[in-house]
């Protein structure tokens, strides 16, 4: 049915977002807009707001929060 296909697509996009964030340079985190563009090159047309929503659902911090967390981690381990 359409609902299950949409659910699978949403899960696939959420996993793809997680993969992108996991592979990013922690000193220069990728913005939601950049993630949206990367997803489009993979064949997923997703608005920036939808990326932000899915990122939140996956408990992935925002760009600034990820950058701050990395910097704090560097200070703690210096």
PAPA-774137 format. One line per field, with one value per atom (N, C-alpha, C): residue in one letter; x, y, z; residue number from 0. Coordinates in nm, 3 decimals, always signed. Atoms other than C-alpha are relative to their C-alpha. Last residue first. Layout:
N
r: a_... $
X: X_... $
Y: Y_... $
Z: Z_... $
k: NUM_... $
***
This chain:
78
r: x_x_x_x_x_x_x_x_x_x_x_x_x_x_x_x_x_x_x_x_x_x_x_x_x_x_x_x_x_x_x_x_x_x_x_x_x_x_x_x_x_x_x_x_x_x_x_x_x_x_x_x_x_x_x_x_x_x_x_x_x_x_x_x_x_x_x_x_x_x_x_x_x_x_x_x_x_x_x_x_x_x_x_x_x_x_x_x_x_x_x_x_x_x_x_x_x_x_x_x_x_x_x_x_x_x_x_x_x_x_x_x_x_x_x_x_x_x_x_x_x_x_x_x_x_x_x_x_x_x_x_x_x_x_x_x_x_x_x_x_x_x_x_x_x_x_x_x_x_x_x_x_x_x_x_x_x_x_x_x_x_x_x_x_x_x_x_x_x_x_x_x_x_x_x_x_x_x_x_x_x_x_x_x_x_x_x_x_x_x_x_x_x_x_x_x_x_x_x_x_x_x_x_x_x_x_x_x_x_x_x_x_x_x_x_x_x_x_x_x_x_x_x_x_x_x_x_x_x_x_x_x_x_x $
X: -0.129_+4.340_+0.093_-0.104_+4.061_+0.136_-0.004_+3.813_+0.116_-0.051_+3.886_+0.018_-0.142_+3.846_+0.061_-0.071_+3.517_+0.150_-0.005_+3.393_+0.077_-0.095_+3.482_+0.016_-0.135_+3.305_+0.105_-0.031_+2.993_+0.141_-0.031_+2.990_+0.041_-0.130_+3.009_+0.044_-0.103_+2.731_+0.138_-0.016_+2.514_+0.107_-0.073_+2.575_+0.021_-0.137_+2.480_+0.079_-0.011_+2.171_+0.147_-0.004_+2.184_+0.008_-0.125_+2.081_-0.005_-0.079_+1.811_+0.139_-0.113_+1.684_+0.091_+0.057_+1.346_+0.110_+0.050_+1.530_-0.055_-0.121_+1.720_-0.040_-0.053_+1.391_+0.126_+0.096_+1.235_+0.054_-0.008_+1.544_-0.093_-0.129_+1.557_+0.013_+0.021_+1.185_+0.128_+0.080_+1.251_-0.027_-0.087_+1.532_-0.077_-0.017_+1.294_+0.088_+0.043_+1.350_+0.028_+0.033_+1.377_-0.062_+0.104_+1.555_-0.023_+0.132_+1.743_-0.114_+0.022_+2.091_-0.140_-0.091_+2.180_-0.012_+0.054_+1.867_+0.090_+0.106_+1.990_-0.058_-0.065_+2.310_-0.103_-0.061_+2.108_+0.068_+0.109_+1.888_+0.055_+0.047_+2.199_-0.111_-0.099_+2.340_-0.040_+0.014_+2.019_+0.099_+0.119_+2.022_-0.019_+0.129_+2.376_-0.115_+0.081_+2.684_-0.136_+0.123_+2.919_-0.081_+0.085_+3.259_-0.125_-0.034_+3.487_-0.086_+0.060_+3.311_+0.035_-0.114_+3.393_-0.056_-0.043_+3.087_+0.127_-0.118_+3.057_+0.055_-0.108_+2.820_+0.130_-0.050_+2.607_+0.116_-0.066_+2.570_+0.063_-0.127_+2.496_+0.078_-0.091_+2.231_+0.136_-0.040_+2.068_+0.100_-0.095_+2.066_+0.051_-0.128_+1.903_+0.107_-0.055_+1.630_+0.134_-0.053_+1.580_+0.062_-0.120_+1.541_+0.067_-0.106_+1.298_+0.131_-0.037_+1.090_+0.112_-0.076_+1.095_+0.047_-0.132_+0.985_+0.089_-0.070_+0.700_+0.139_-0.042_+0.595_+0.078_-0.109_+0.592_+0.053_-0.120_+0.387_+0.118_-0.046_+0.132_+0.128_-0.075_+0.103_+0.057_+0.084_+0.000_+0.088 $
Y: -0.067_+1.854_-0.009_+0.099_+1.595_+0.062_+0.095_+1.831_-0.097_-0.071_+2.109_-0.096_-0.029_+1.876_+0.069_+0.128_+1.741_+0.020_+0.028_+2.097_-0.129_-0.093_+2.173_-0.024_+0.040_+1.859_+0.089_+0.125_+1.934_-0.047_-0.032_+2.292_-0.123_-0.069_+2.175_+0.033_+0.100_+1.921_+0.063_+0.085_+2.185_-0.107_-0.075_+2.433_-0.083_-0.029_+2.182_+0.070_-0.097_+2.064_+0.023_-0.141_+1.752_+0.087_-0.056_+1.409_+0.150_-0.055_+1.249_+0.045_+0.091_+1.045_+0.045_+0.132_+1.221_-0.103_-0.003_+1.554_-0.136_-0.006_+1.471_+0.001_+0.137_+1.367_-0.006_+0.083_+1.705_-0.142_-0.040_+1.901_-0.087_+0.051_+1.707_+0.031_+0.143_+1.780_-0.065_+0.014_+2.150_-0.146_-0.024_+2.137_-0.019_-0.141_+1.987_+0.011_-0.027_+1.632_+0.146_-0.142_+1.511_+0.031_-0.032_+1.178_+0.150_+0.031_+1.064_+0.025_+0.144_+1.040_-0.041_+0.066_+1.386_-0.152_-0.017_+1.513_-0.066_+0.100_+1.365_+0.008_+0.131_+1.567_-0.110_+0.005_+1.885_-0.134_+0.006_+1.821_-0.010_+0.139_+1.749_-0.019_+0.079_+2.085_-0.147_-0.034_+2.260_-0.081_+0.069_+2.076_+0.028_-0.062_+2.200_-0.083_-0.028_+1.975_+0.055_+0.079_+1.991_+0.048_-0.073_+2.155_-0.081_-0.142_+2.056_+0.087_-0.057_+1.719_+0.147_-0.052_+1.642_+0.068_-0.140_+1.451_+0.030_-0.010_+1.071_+0.143_+0.082_+1.018_+0.015_-0.068_+1.312_-0.080_-0.125_+1.165_+0.069_+0.034_+0.816_+0.125_+0.047_+0.953_-0.035_-0.121_+1.146_-0.038_-0.070_+0.826_+0.127_+0.073_+0.635_+0.070_-0.022_+0.901_-0.071_-0.137_+0.892_+0.029_-0.001_+0.514_+0.137_+0.068_+0.534_+0.001_-0.089_+0.794_-0.063_-0.112_+0.583_+0.093_+0.052_+0.272_+0.112_+0.029_+0.463_-0.051_-0.130_+0.604_-0.020_-0.049_+0.255_+0.133_+0.075_+0.131_+0.043_-0.035_+0.409_-0.074_-0.126_+0.363_+0.036_-0.119_+0.000_+0.125 $
Z: +0.028_+2.567_+0.117_+0.025_+2.610_-0.035_-0.111_+2.772_-0.015_-0.118_+2.524_+0.118_+0.023_+2.225_+0.119_-0.012_+2.362_-0.019_-0.143_+2.405_+0.026_-0.059_+2.044_+0.150_+0.044_+1.920_+0.065_-0.070_+2.129_-0.037_-0.139_+2.002_+0.078_+0.002_+1.638_+0.143_+0.028_+1.692_+0.001_-0.119_+1.863_-0.021_-0.103_+1.581_+0.126_+0.044_+1.312_+0.109_+0.109_+1.500_-0.034_-0.035_+1.716_-0.124_+0.051_+1.592_+0.028_-0.111_+1.805_-0.043_-0.019_+1.506_+0.115_-0.032_+1.525_+0.025_-0.137_+1.538_+0.043_-0.083_+1.220_+0.148_-0.008_+1.058_+0.087_-0.073_+1.141_+0.017_-0.142_+1.033_+0.085_-0.050_+0.704_+0.148_-0.021_+0.657_+0.051_-0.122_+0.707_+0.033_-0.116_+0.450_+0.130_-0.039_+0.195_+0.123_-0.138_+0.073_+0.032_-0.004_-0.286_+0.135_-0.098_-0.257_-0.002_+0.051_-0.569_+0.097_-0.018_-0.420_-0.046_+0.094_-0.559_+0.009_+0.135_-0.383_-0.104_+0.018_-0.055_-0.141_+0.015_-0.084_-0.023_+0.134_-0.145_-0.025_+0.096_+0.161_-0.143_-0.004_+0.369_-0.103_+0.071_+0.258_-0.004_+0.142_+0.364_-0.084_+0.051_+0.698_-0.149_-0.033_+0.757_-0.057_+0.119_+0.744_+0.044_+0.018_+1.040_-0.120_+0.094_+0.990_-0.028_-0.013_+1.279_-0.090_-0.120_+1.305_+0.023_-0.075_+0.940_+0.125_+0.016_+0.824_+0.079_+0.085_+0.793_-0.012_-0.055_+1.086_-0.078_-0.121_+0.969_+0.060_+0.042_+0.618_+0.121_+0.066_+0.751_-0.038_-0.105_+0.991_-0.059_-0.074_+0.706_+0.108_+0.087_+0.496_+0.070_-0.007_+0.782_-0.083_-0.134_+0.809_+0.017_-0.002_+0.431_+0.137_+0.082_+0.434_+0.002_-0.076_+0.724_-0.077_-0.111_+0.540_+0.082_+0.054_+0.224_+0.112_+0.036_+0.412_-0.051_-0.124_+0.571_-0.025_-0.054_+0.234_+0.130_+0.084_+0.088_+0.051_-0.035_+0.384_-0.085_-0.134_+0.343_+0.036_+0.005_-0.034_+0.136_+0.000_+0.000_+0.000 $
k: 77_77_77_76_76_76_75_75_75_74_74_74_73_73_73_72_72_72_71_71_71_70_70_70_69_69_69_68_68_68_67_67_67_66_66_66_65_65_65_64_64_64_63_63_63_62_62_62_61_61_61_60_60_60_59_59_59_58_58_58_57_57_57_56_56_56_55_55_55_54_54_54_53_53_53_52_52_52_51_51_51_50_50_50_49_49_49_48_48_48_47_47_47_46_46_46_45_45_45_44_44_44_43_43_43_42_42_42_41_41_41_40_40_40_39_39_39_38_38_38_37_37_37_36_36_36_35_35_35_34_34_34_33_33_33_32_32_32_31_31_31_30_30_30_29_29_29_28_28_28_27_27_27_26_26_26_25_25_25_24_24_24_23_23_23_22_22_22_21_21_21_20_20_20_19_19_19_18_18_18_17_17_17_16_16_16_15_15_15_14_14_14_13_13_13_12_12_12_11_11_11_10_10_10_9_9_9_8_8_8_7_7_7_6_6_6_5_5_5_4_4_4_3_3_3_2_2_2_1_1_1_0_0_0 $
***
